[in-house]
């Protein structure tokens, strides 16, 4: 039986995850250099020991309501080929190892604004884990 590991995090009280092989590191809020005229979901650029990552606010990317609390944001830094992207999330969860038989396609009830970045979901005993496809997010940024 095959399984996958996911680094999980919370955005707007929903549980999301990315394949752990895509995660380079997780850091507290960092200094961000603004990018003039960038869309609102581009929070700016982060310098990670000489590597530049684009900081993307998932709440804004998913077009979820903004919250007043901007403090304590966490960066989940992911890599895809030579591209670094930092997902700005509300809170970090656990690393979960899930079996393939728990996987389901993205439900039709998920907003299309979020579903376009997902590969599907895993049903957990007390929650639903929405899996984010980092390559889909990067492709969207490079449009």
RODO-2510 file (C-alpha; in nm, 4 decimals, decimal comma):
residues 143
     n   res          X          Y          Z
     1     x     0,0000     0,0000     0,0000
     2     x     0,1434     0,3349    -0,1009
     3     x     0,1484     0,6469     0,1144
     4     x     0,2511     1,0124     0,0919
     5     x     0,3738     1,2573     0,3544
     6     x     0,2330     1,6075     0,3769
     7     x     0,3416     1,9179     0,5628
     8     x     0,0140     2,0668     0,6841
     9     x    -0,0902     2,4200     0,7695
    10     x    -0,3983     2,6263     0,8421
    11     x    -0,5420     2,9110     0,6356
    12     x    -0,8674     3,0706     0,7477
    13     x    -0,9372     2,7750     0,9825
    14     x    -0,9074     2,5215     0,6976
    15     x    -0,6440     2,2494     0,6834
    16     x    -0,4180     2,2402     0,3775
    17     x    -0,1052     2,0464     0,2939
    18     x     0,1744     2,0141     0,0429
    19     x     0,3812     1,7080    -0,0389
    20     x     0,6714     1,7134     0,2049
    21     x     0,9193     1,6598    -0,0795
    22     x     0,8285     2,0090    -0,2059
    23     x     0,8946     2,1807     0,1311
    24     x     1,2386     2,3326     0,1836
    25     x     1,1783     2,4915     0,5235
    26     x     0,9236     2,6528     0,7528
    27     x     1,0036     2,9893     0,9105
    28     x     0,8389     3,2565     1,1194
    29     x     0,7410     3,5820     0,9532
    30     x     1,0384     3,7335     0,7709
    31     x     1,1371     4,0671     0,6204
    32     x     0,9606     4,1037     0,2890
    33     x     1,0632     4,3397     0,0096
    34     x     0,7574     4,4861    -0,1599
    35     x     0,7050     4,4347    -0,5310
    36     x     0,5464     4,7482    -0,6821
    37     x     0,2297     4,6922    -0,8877
    38     x     0,2143     4,3227    -0,7908
    39     x    -0,1272     4,1622    -0,7307
    40     x    -0,2452     4,1651    -0,3680
    41     x    -0,1581     3,7966    -0,3145
    42     x     0,2111     3,8679    -0,3842
    43     x     0,3346     3,9745    -0,0427
    44     x     0,6826     4,0466    -0,1769
    45     x     1,0234     3,8835    -0,2012
    46     x     1,2100     3,7077     0,0795
    47     x     1,5872     3,6575     0,0918
    48     x     1,6626     3,3105     0,2306
    49     x     2,0393     3,3034     0,2757
    50     x     2,0948     3,4348    -0,0769
    51     x     1,8027     3,2561    -0,2406
    52     x     1,5055     3,4711    -0,3389
    53     x     1,1550     3,3374    -0,2756
    54     x     0,8258     3,4943    -0,3807
    55     x     0,5976     3,5288    -0,0774
    56     x     0,2375     3,4391    -0,1666
    57     x    -0,0492     3,5051     0,0717
    58     x    -0,2743     3,2007     0,0359
    59     x    -0,5680     3,3837     0,1928
    60     x    -0,5478     3,6462    -0,0821
    61     x    -0,4706     3,3926    -0,3569
    62     x    -0,7803     3,1923    -0,2586
    63     x    -0,9794     3,5192    -0,2348
    64     x    -1,0773     3,4496     0,1257
    65     x    -1,1828     3,7325     0,3582
    66     x    -0,8852     3,9190     0,5037
    67     x    -0,8296     3,9048     0,8780
    68     x    -0,7120     4,1844     1,1036
    69     x    -0,4379     3,9735     1,2619
    70     x    -0,1339     3,9888     1,0378
    71     x     0,1105     3,9096     1,3178
    72     x     0,2506     3,5627     1,3631
    73     x     0,2280     3,4628     0,9980
    74     x     0,4298     3,1573     0,9041
    75     x     0,6208     3,0975     0,5796
    76     x     0,6127     2,7496     0,4270
    77     x     0,8968     2,7697     0,1753
    78     x     0,8493     2,5288    -0,1143
    79     x     1,0675     2,4482    -0,4119
    80     x     0,9832     2,3315    -0,7595
    81     x     1,2768     2,2862    -0,9915
    82     x     1,4666     2,6164    -0,9621
    83     x     1,1745     2,8223    -0,8291
    84     x     1,1239     2,9081    -0,4602
    85     x     0,7866     3,0131    -0,3300
    86     x     0,6924     3,1010     0,0258
    87     x     0,3321     3,0305     0,1201
    88     x     0,2184     3,2743     0,3884
    89     x    -0,0127     3,0761     0,6190
    90     x    -0,1857     3,1318     0,9527
    91     x    -0,0481     2,8357     1,1450
    92     x     0,1625     2,5251     1,0861
    93     x     0,0146     2,1802     1,1457
    94     x     0,1742     1,8373     1,1679
    95     x     0,3453     1,6207     0,9123
    96     x     0,0924     1,3548     0,8146
    97     x     0,1548     1,0248     0,6389
    98     x    -0,1587     0,9286     0,4486
    99     x    -0,2479     0,6209     0,2478
   100     x    -0,3461     0,6492    -0,1183
   101     x    -0,6862     0,4891    -0,0508
   102     x    -0,7799     0,7935     0,1642
   103     x    -0,7373     1,0279    -0,1356
   104     x    -1,0364     1,1693    -0,3226
   105     x    -1,0771     1,4162    -0,6055
   106     x    -1,1493     1,7766    -0,5087
   107     x    -1,5170     1,8016    -0,4075
   108     x    -1,7407     2,0226    -0,6199
   109     x    -1,8298     2,2159    -0,3036
   110     x    -1,4783     2,3658    -0,2937
   111     x    -1,4643     2,7177    -0,4367
   112     x    -1,3188     2,7191    -0,7900
   113     x    -1,0797     2,9929    -0,6676
   114     x    -0,9229     2,7329    -0,4359
   115     x    -0,9892     2,4136    -0,6353
   116     x    -0,7746     2,5287    -0,9289
   117     x    -0,4652     2,4960    -0,7039
   118     x    -0,5586     2,1577    -0,5535
   119     x    -0,4893     1,7986    -0,6503
   120     x    -0,7588     1,6606    -0,4206
   121     x    -0,8399     1,5885    -0,0567
   122     x    -0,7739     1,3317     0,2129
   123     x    -1,0520     1,2471     0,4548
   124     x    -0,9161     1,2500     0,8089
   125     x    -1,1053     1,1322     1,1176
   126     x    -1,1955     1,4878     1,2262
   127     x    -1,1116     1,7014     0,9248
   128     x    -1,0479     1,7254     0,5541
   129     x    -0,6959     1,7883     0,4225
   130     x    -0,6931     1,9904     0,1002
   131     x    -0,3754     1,9163    -0,0971
   132     x    -0,2141     2,2155    -0,2686
   133     x    -0,0195     2,1537    -0,5894
   134     x     0,2829     2,3862    -0,5719
   135     x     0,3421     2,3558    -0,9473
   136     x    -0,0107     2,4859    -1,0158
   137     x     0,0546     2,7857    -0,7885
   138     x     0,3890     2,8586    -0,9597
   139     x     0,2321     2,8205    -1,3057
   140     x    -0,0376     3,0700    -1,2029
   141     x     0,2287     3,3181    -1,0867
   142     x     0,4166     3,2869    -1,4139
   143     x     0,1153     3,3675    -1,6332
***
